[in-house]
Each structure stands twice: as C-alpha cells, then as structure tokens.
Amino acid sequence: MTHLKALLIRYSPLVLLAALWEIASRSGLVSSLALPPLSDVAIAWLDLAKSGDLWTNGLASMTRIGAGLGLAIVIGAVLGVLMAWWRALDRLLGPLVEMLYPMPKSALIPVTALWLGFGDASKIVLIFLGCMLPVILGAYNGARGADQALIWSARSLGASRLATLWNVVVPSALPEIANGIRTSLALSFVLLVSAELIVARKGFGYLIGFLGEGGTYDAMFAVVLTVALLGFIADRLYNALVRWGFRWQQ
C-alpha cells in the first residue's frame, strides 16, 4: 500500500496534466482543432487499435528501434572500451567521434534515405549511427576511469592485457556504459519518428504524418501519446534492469 501511494504521489502531475488537457479543450480555452479533448484521443486510440493500424505500424517501428539500438549498444560499447585501452585506435577514431557527436543526427535522414531508400534499412542505420555515439563516449569514459591500482595489481599478478581488459576495465566501465545506453534509448525514439515522418511508408512517424495531413488530429495525438508512453515504459524498465544488474555495487 505504501509503495502504491508513493507511485500515485510521484505520477500525480501526469494525472493533473491530463485533467487540465480535458478541461482546457472542453471549455474552449484551447481550440479542439489544435488540442482535441483527451477523451476523444482515447476513443481514437481504441479505433486505431481495433483497425490494426496501430499494431502493424507499431511493430514496424519497434523492429527498427530494436535492430538499430541493439547494434549501437554492442558495437558502441566495444569501440569505446577499445579506444580507451589502445591509444592507436583512439587517435584514429577519436577525432571522428568528436566531430560527429555534436552534429544533429536528424541531418543524416536524407543521407541514409539516399543511400538505402525508404525501407527499413535507412531507419535502422540512422538509429544505429545516432545511438552509437553516446554509447561509445560512455564506454570510453568508463574505461578511462578504471582504477589504475587495480590494473597494475592485475598485471603484477601475471594477468595478460586481454585478461586485465576483460576482468578489470570492462566491469569498471559498465556504469558509464549503462548511462550511455539510457541516453541512446531516448534518442532512438526521437530519430525513429523523425525519420518515419519524412521517409517511410509505415511506422509510428508515418502514421502521425498521415493522420495530421488528413486532419484526423485526435488520432494523430493518440499515436503521439503512444510513442511517448512506449518511451516512458522503456526507460522505466531499463532503469529497473540496471538497478537489478548493479545491485552488487551496493
């Protein structure tokens, strides 16, 4: 009961925001064309779910996120740790990472579409490129921050460089890698919808653009809120997974 009460208190601002949304739209404070009542949005969501449009487009979007983000996590973590461990690789890739990191990732949408077309590949590559950089930086900073005393101790006890990397440096880098992955998780939804709005024939972003152009704003808001809710749930689940995985630190 105490835990439930804490959850209600924590998320009460969301309930308040939903109530204000409904009141503002119903009372005429805000035009229902610009902001449809939340109750109408809920009805539109049910209609989209019944028709199957929500599920087919959602499956396409989640598949793209899963593929792009998964590749970004694996390759980004490996590259970041190796860049911190081998100076030659850091000198080779470091300037490239520093140049690409501040660049707006949405600027790559026309490039990936030109290279790979309007299919899944262009979205997956865009998510991969955009999400890999935060993971690389997290892994790099975590590996560089590994306790030198532990590294020296492992080496003095006869551990090889590879064994030291795996048993000392990688565990030390895990918290920073986890932070980088969380950033990339949020970024993946942004890149996905941005790309699908411009160059897609299915997906959440495509559905938002299609419904908006047709003037079906209640359904458009339903899809927008669906993406926001999925991103929120993904973040909460990831945080729970990280707390469980790092319970040994406590």
N, C-alpha and C positions, 0 to 999 in steps of 0.2 A: 504493500500500500504506500509506504514511504517513497519507494522508487517511482511508482506511478505518479505520485504527487509531484515529485521533482521534475519528471518529464513534462507534466502538464504546465508547471510553472515556467520551465525553460522554453517551451514552444508556444506559450500563450501569446507572444507578439504576432505569430503567424495567424492564430485564430482571430485576433483583433484586426489584423490587416484584411483578412477575408471578410469580416463583418463590415469594415469600412468600405471595402470594394463594393459589396452588395448595396449598402445604403447609398453611397455616392451615385451609383448608376441608377438605382430605382428612383431616387429622389430628384434626379435631373441635375444634380450638381455637376456631373460629368456626362457628356453625351453618350448614350448607349451604343452609338456607332463607333466611338473611339474606345469605349470600355464597356463591353457587354456585361450585364449582370452575371455574377459568379454562378448563380443557379442556372442560367441559360448555358453558360460554359460547361457546367456539369452534364446537362442534358445532351449537349452537342458531343461531349466526350463519349457518352453511352451510345449515341448513334454511330460514331466512328468505330467504336469497339464492336458493335453489332454487325456493321457492314464489313468488317475485316480490314478496312483501310489502315487502322491504327496498328494492327498486328503485322501486316505484311511490310509496311514501311518501317515499323519499329525493328523488325527482325533484320532488315537490310542495314539499318543504322548501327545496331548493336554488333552485327557481324563485322562491319568496318572498324568500329572502335576496338573490338577485341583483337582483330588482326594487327592493326596499326600500333595500338598501345602495347600489345604483347611483344612485338618485335622491338619497339622502342625501349622497353624495360630490359630485355635480355641484352641487346647489342649495346645500349647506352651504359648499362652497369659494367659490362666487360670492358668497354673502351675507356670509361672513366677511371677504373681501377688500374688498368694497364698504363694509361697516360701518367698516373701518379707514380707508378712503380718504375717505368722505363723513361728516362729523360729524352731519349731519341724520339720516341713516339709522341711525347708531349711537345717537343719542338716542331714536329711535323704537323700534328693535328691541332695544337693549341691555338694558333692564330686563326684557323678556320672556324673553330668553335666560338672564339671571341668575336669574330666578325658576324657570324650567323645568329648568335644568341639575341642581340637587341633588335634584330630585324623583325618587323611584323610578319608573323607566319602566314597570315591570310594573303600576303603578297605572292605566295607560291601557288595559289589556286590556279591562276591562268597558266602557269608554267606546267604544273602537273597535268592539267587538262589538255594542254597542247601535246605533251609527251605521251600521255596514256589514255586520252579520250574521256568520255563521260561515264565510263563504267566504274566498278568498284575499285580498280587498281589505283586510279588517281586520288581517291579519297584516302585509301589505306596508306599510300606513300606520303600524302600530305600530313596525316596524323602521325605517321612514323617519324618524319623529319622534324615536325614541330615538337613532339613529345620527347624525342630522344635527347635533346639538348639539356633540359632540366635534370634528367637522369644522369647524363654524363657529368654535369657540374656537381651534383650531389655525391656521386661515386668518387669523383676526383678529390673533392674537399674532404670527404670522409677518409679516403685512403691516405691523403697527405697528413691528416690529423692523427694518424695511428701513433700510439705511444712508442717513441724511439727506443726506450728502455726495453720494452717487450721484444721489439725487433732484434736488438742487439743480444738480448738473452737467448732468443731462439737460435740466432746464428752461432752464438758461442757454444750452444749445446749440440751443434752439429746439424741443424736443420738446413736444408737446401734453400735456395732463393724461392723456388716454387712452393716448397712446403711452408716457408715463412709467409709468403703471399697469401696462401690459402687459409692457414691456421691463425694468422695474427692480423694481417692487413684487412682481409675481406670482412671478418667479424667486426673489426673496428669501424669499417665504412658503412655497415648495414643501417645504422640510424639515419645517416645523411642520405643514403640511397632511398630509404623509405620516405623521407621528406621530398626528395626529387620526384618520386613516383606519385605522391599525392598531388603535387603541382601539375604533373603531366596528366593525371586523371581528370582534373578540372579542365585543363587546356584541350583535352581530346574532344570534349563535348562542344567547346567553342569552335574548334576547327571543323568538326563534323558538320554542324549546322551551317556554318559559313560556306563550306564547300557545296553542300547539298542545295543551298538556296540559289547558287549560281550555275553549277554544272552537275545536275543529277536528274534522273527520271523517276527515282523513288528514294524514300528515306524521310526522316522527320523534317529536315530542312526543305526538301522538295514539297512536302505536304503543307508546310507553313506558307511557302510562297504561292502555291497553287490556290489554297483557300483564301489567302489575302487578296490575290488578284481577282478572285471571283466574288469578293465582298462578303464571304461567309466568316465574319470576324469572330463569332462565338466559337466556331470550330477551330479557327486559327489559334485563338487563345488557349483552347483545350490542348492542342498539340504543344504549344509553348510551355504550358504548365506541366505537361507530361515529361518533356525534356528536363525541365528544372527539377521535377520530383525524382527522376531517374538519377540525375547528377547528385542530388542530395543523398539519396539512398546509397549510391555507390561510394560516396565519401564517408558516410557513417559506417558502412560495412568494412571499408578499408581501414578506418581508424580502429574498429573493434579487432580486426585481424592483426594490425600492428601491435596493439596493446597485448593481445594474446601471445604473439610471436616474441615480443621483447619482455615478457614477464620475468625472464631470468635476470634481467638487469636490476630488478627490484629486490 
